[in-house]
Amino acid sequence: AGWSTTKNGKIINLNTYKVTKDVILYAVWEKGDDIADGRLEVSKKRYVYEGKAIKPTVTVYDRNGKKVSSSQYTVRFEGNDTPGSASILVRGKGKKGGTLRASFYIHYEEQSNVKSAKVSGKNLKVTCSKAKWAGSYWIYAVNKNTGKYFLDISKTTSGTIKNLTKGTYNVYVLPAANCDGIHHTDKGPGNMKTVKIK
């Protein structure tokens, strides 16, 4: 940026500065204008999944707290089209360099109610209500005495749990936004039914 007669001092104008004796000059370096020197703000940190990609509003500030024009950086979203953790990568462009990162969370809040639970010997056929954007339905039968559970995973609103042991069971369904079931609904099960296996 320029030269000073003292460390970290004021920059002098070499065109007008008069030298009357030997003098030591110190280089004064200008700080870079990196995006990384500032901060990134995200409009919200948690969102409800609605079947499509979510793109929060992003605001970038420089190291002095001044808002940076969106023309000076690019924004990339990762993992923002399914429930779970998602990330934002802001990369400076033009004279601005560096990157900033932030994260947000998408949660699934749909529920499914058990419509019927019919026992046939040791098997249990369950039908449930449709949940928005559900990729799978995880049908549980939980033994009221032992807590042991039996599970059937279905891509439709009906499924059959086979080879149940004798006992009384609470039956409920947890829809998931995808087939791996990692992101069950955050609201928990809808209404349950109780059945008895003889």
C-alpha positions as CSV (number, residue, x, y, z in Angstrom):
1,A,0.0,0.0,0.0
2,G,2.9,2.4,0.7
3,W,5.7,3.4,3.0
4,S,5.9,4.9,6.5
5,T,8.7,6.3,8.7
6,T,7.5,4.2,11.6
7,K,6.3,0.6,12.0
8,N,2.6,0.4,11.3
9,G,2.6,4.1,10.9
10,K,0.8,6.5,8.6
11,I,1.6,6.2,4.9
12,I,3.7,9.1,3.5
13,N,3.5,10.6,0.1
14,L,6.9,10.0,-1.5
15,N,6.3,12.7,-4.0
16,T,6.1,15.4,-1.4
17,Y,8.1,14.0,1.5
18,K,11.3,15.9,2.1
19,V,14.4,13.9,3.1
20,T,16.7,15.9,5.4
21,K,18.7,13.0,6.8
22,D,19.0,9.3,6.5
23,V,15.7,7.6,7.2
24,I,14.4,4.1,7.5
25,L,11.2,3.4,5.6
26,Y,8.8,0.6,6.6
27,A,6.5,-1.1,4.1
28,V,2.8,-0.8,5.0
29,W,0.8,-3.7,3.5
30,E,-2.8,-3.3,2.7
31,K,-5.0,-6.1,4.0
32,G,-6.6,-8.3,1.3
33,D,-10.3,-7.8,0.6
34,D,-11.2,-11.5,1.0
35,I,-14.7,-12.7,1.6
36,A,-13.2,-14.9,4.3
37,D,-12.3,-11.8,6.3
38,G,-16.1,-11.0,6.7
39,R,-19.0,-13.0,7.9
40,L,-22.0,-14.9,6.4
41,E,-25.5,-14.6,7.7
42,V,-28.3,-17.1,6.8
43,S,-32.0,-16.0,7.1
44,K,-32.9,-19.1,9.1
45,K,-31.2,-22.1,10.5
46,R,-34.1,-24.6,10.5
47,Y,-36.6,-25.3,7.7
48,V,-39.5,-27.7,7.2
49,Y,-39.2,-30.0,4.2
50,E,-41.8,-29.3,1.6
51,G,-40.8,-31.6,-1.2
52,K,-38.3,-29.3,-3.0
53,A,-34.9,-27.7,-2.6
54,I,-34.7,-25.0,0.0
55,K,-32.5,-21.9,-0.6
56,P,-32.2,-19.6,2.4
57,T,-31.5,-15.9,1.9
58,V,-27.7,-15.3,2.2
59,T,-26.2,-12.0,3.3
60,V,-22.4,-11.3,3.3
61,Y,-20.6,-8.6,5.2
62,D,-17.0,-7.5,4.8
63,R,-14.5,-7.2,7.7
64,N,-15.8,-3.7,8.4
65,G,-19.5,-4.8,8.7
66,K,-20.5,-3.4,5.3
67,K,-22.8,-5.4,3.2
68,V,-21.2,-7.0,0.2
69,S,-23.0,-6.8,-3.1
70,S,-24.3,-10.2,-4.4
71,S,-22.5,-9.5,-7.7
72,Q,-19.2,-10.0,-5.9
73,Y,-19.7,-13.6,-4.8
74,T,-21.3,-16.9,-5.9
75,V,-23.5,-19.1,-3.7
76,R,-23.6,-22.9,-3.8
77,F,-26.0,-25.1,-1.8
78,E,-25.3,-28.7,-0.9
79,G,-27.8,-31.2,0.5
80,N,-30.6,-28.7,0.4
81,D,-33.1,-30.9,-1.5
82,T,-33.7,-33.6,1.2
83,P,-34.2,-33.5,5.0
84,G,-31.0,-33.4,7.1
85,S,-28.0,-31.1,7.3
86,A,-27.4,-28.8,4.4
87,S,-24.5,-26.4,3.7
88,I,-23.9,-23.1,1.9
89,L,-20.6,-22.2,0.2
90,V,-20.0,-18.5,-0.7
91,R,-17.0,-17.9,-2.9
92,G,-15.7,-14.4,-3.7
93,K,-15.2,-13.3,-7.3
94,G,-13.6,-10.5,-9.2
95,K,-11.3,-8.6,-6.7
96,K,-12.7,-10.5,-3.8
97,G,-11.3,-13.9,-3.0
98,G,-11.8,-16.5,-0.3
99,T,-14.8,-18.5,0.9
100,L,-17.3,-18.6,3.7
101,R,-19.4,-21.5,4.8
102,A,-22.6,-21.9,6.8
103,S,-25.0,-24.7,7.5
104,F,-28.7,-25.2,8.1
105,Y,-31.1,-28.0,8.9
106,I,-34.1,-29.3,7.0
107,H,-36.6,-31.4,9.1
108,Y,-39.5,-33.5,8.1
109,E,-42.8,-33.0,9.9
110,E,-45.5,-35.1,8.2
111,Q,-47.4,-37.7,10.1
112,S,-49.2,-40.9,9.1
113,N,-52.1,-42.4,11.1
114,V,-52.8,-46.1,11.3
115,K,-56.1,-46.7,9.5
116,S,-56.4,-50.4,10.1
117,A,-54.4,-53.2,11.7
118,K,-55.7,-56.7,10.9
119,V,-54.3,-59.8,12.5
120,S,-54.1,-63.1,10.5
121,G,-52.5,-65.8,12.6
122,K,-49.0,-64.5,13.4
123,N,-49.1,-61.8,10.7
124,L,-50.3,-58.2,10.9
125,K,-51.5,-56.2,7.9
126,V,-51.4,-52.5,8.4
127,T,-52.8,-49.6,6.3
128,C,-52.0,-46.0,7.0
129,S,-52.8,-42.5,5.8
130,K,-50.7,-40.9,3.1
131,A,-48.0,-38.4,4.3
132,K,-46.8,-35.6,2.0
133,W,-43.5,-36.3,0.3
134,A,-43.0,-39.6,2.0
135,G,-40.6,-41.9,0.3
136,S,-41.2,-44.8,2.7
137,Y,-43.5,-45.8,5.6
138,W,-41.9,-47.6,8.6
139,I,-44.6,-49.7,10.2
140,Y,-43.9,-50.7,13.8
141,A,-45.5,-53.2,16.1
142,V,-44.1,-52.8,19.7
143,N,-44.7,-55.5,22.3
144,K,-46.3,-53.6,25.3
145,N,-44.7,-55.9,27.9
146,T,-41.2,-56.5,26.5
147,G,-40.7,-53.4,24.3
148,K,-39.4,-55.6,21.5
149,Y,-40.5,-54.3,18.1
150,F,-41.2,-55.8,14.7
151,L,-40.8,-53.7,11.6
152,D,-41.9,-53.6,8.0
153,I,-40.7,-51.0,5.6
154,S,-43.0,-50.1,2.7
155,K,-43.0,-47.7,-0.1
156,T,-46.8,-47.6,-0.1
157,T,-49.4,-46.9,2.6
158,S,-49.8,-50.6,3.5
159,G,-47.5,-53.4,4.7
160,T,-47.4,-56.7,6.5
161,I,-45.4,-57.5,9.6
162,K,-44.8,-61.3,9.7
163,N,-44.0,-63.9,12.4
164,L,-45.1,-61.9,15.4
165,T,-44.8,-63.6,18.8
166,K,-47.6,-63.9,21.3
167,G,-48.5,-60.7,23.0
168,T,-50.2,-57.3,22.9
169,Y,-48.7,-54.7,20.5
170,N,-48.9,-51.0,19.9
171,V,-48.9,-50.4,16.1
172,Y,-47.8,-47.1,14.6
173,V,-46.2,-45.7,11.5
174,L,-43.3,-43.3,11.0
175,P,-43.2,-41.8,7.5
176,A,-39.7,-40.9,6.1
177,A,-38.9,-38.5,3.4
178,N,-36.6,-41.0,1.7
179,C,-36.3,-44.7,1.6
180,D,-33.4,-45.1,3.9
181,G,-35.5,-43.9,6.8
182,I,-32.7,-41.8,8.3
183,H,-35.0,-38.8,8.5
184,H,-38.2,-39.9,10.0
185,T,-40.8,-37.3,10.8
186,D,-39.7,-35.0,13.7
187,K,-43.3,-35.0,15.0
188,G,-43.4,-38.7,16.0
189,P,-46.1,-41.2,15.1
190,G,-49.7,-40.3,14.4
191,N,-52.5,-42.2,16.1
192,M,-51.7,-45.8,17.1
193,K,-53.8,-49.0,17.3
194,T,-53.4,-51.9,19.7
195,V,-53.7,-55.6,18.6
196,K,-53.3,-58.9,20.3
197,I,-51.4,-61.9,18.8
198,K,-52.5,-65.2,20.3
